[in-house]
Amino acid sequence: MVTNCLLRTAALLVVMALLSACAVDTGIHHASNAQALVAEAGAPQFKLPLPGGGERWFYTSGPAGAVTWRIDVTEGGAITARVQVLTDDIFQEIRAGQSADEVLMRIGPGYRRVNFERSKTMAWDYFYRDTWGYDADFSVTFNQAGVVVSKITIRRDPSDKDQ
């Protein structure tokens, strides 16, 4: 009896999470301006000022979600761009020599930052689904000056439940 109740509760929570994710995604796709976007999808998780005015908003799908939307908004509230940035194509645009600010402006904050004391570097990690539909981590590594020194994509092992 208790097991059935727990299973029903777990199923309900999963359905609620899926529906809320759909609501955010729908708002991002269909909102005509910044005010409508915030009304439908909520406040962005991260904002950056754009050169020349306006803001770049990032909507993430959770602490380790596979989707991050980058929305450019003018000072008047018009939406000028909507891009899902956690993709292999966008990651290919990240190059050695770019600054951490450039990476942040392009793909937003990762779900994790890891410091490597011995090499004096730091990695930002992004969970996503690669072009073939596999779960993967994209990691970009910066030196102490905040400059990209390397990047790597690693597919997650579907049989490893601890990832």
TAURGI-V766202 format. One line per field, one symbol per residue. ss: DSSP state (~ for helix, > for strand, _ for the rest). phi: phi as a letter, one per 30 degrees, with the letter a starting at -180 (. if undefined). psi: psi as a letter, one per 20 degrees, with the letter a starting at -180 (. if undefined). Layout:
ss: ???
phi: ???
psi: ???
This chain:
ss: _~~~~~~~~~~~~~~~~~~~~~~~~~~~~~__>~~~~~~~~____>>>>_____>>>>>>_______>>>>>>____>>>>>>>___~~~~~______>~~~~~~~~____>>>>>____>>>>>>>>>_____>>>>>>>>____>>>>>>>>>________
phi: .ddddddddddddddddddddddddddddcddadddddddcidddabbdceijibccbccckdbddbbccbcbdedjdccabbdcdbeddddddbejddddddeddbidddabbccddchbbcccbdacdeciddbccbcccdddicdcaaacbdddddcddd
psi: ghgggggggggghggggghhhhgggghghipirgghghhhirqqhpqqqqpjraqoqpoqkrhlqjppppppprhijqpiqopoimqhgghhipqpiqrhhggghgjaqriqpppnggilrqqpqpprprhjjqprpppppqahikpphrqqppqqohioij.
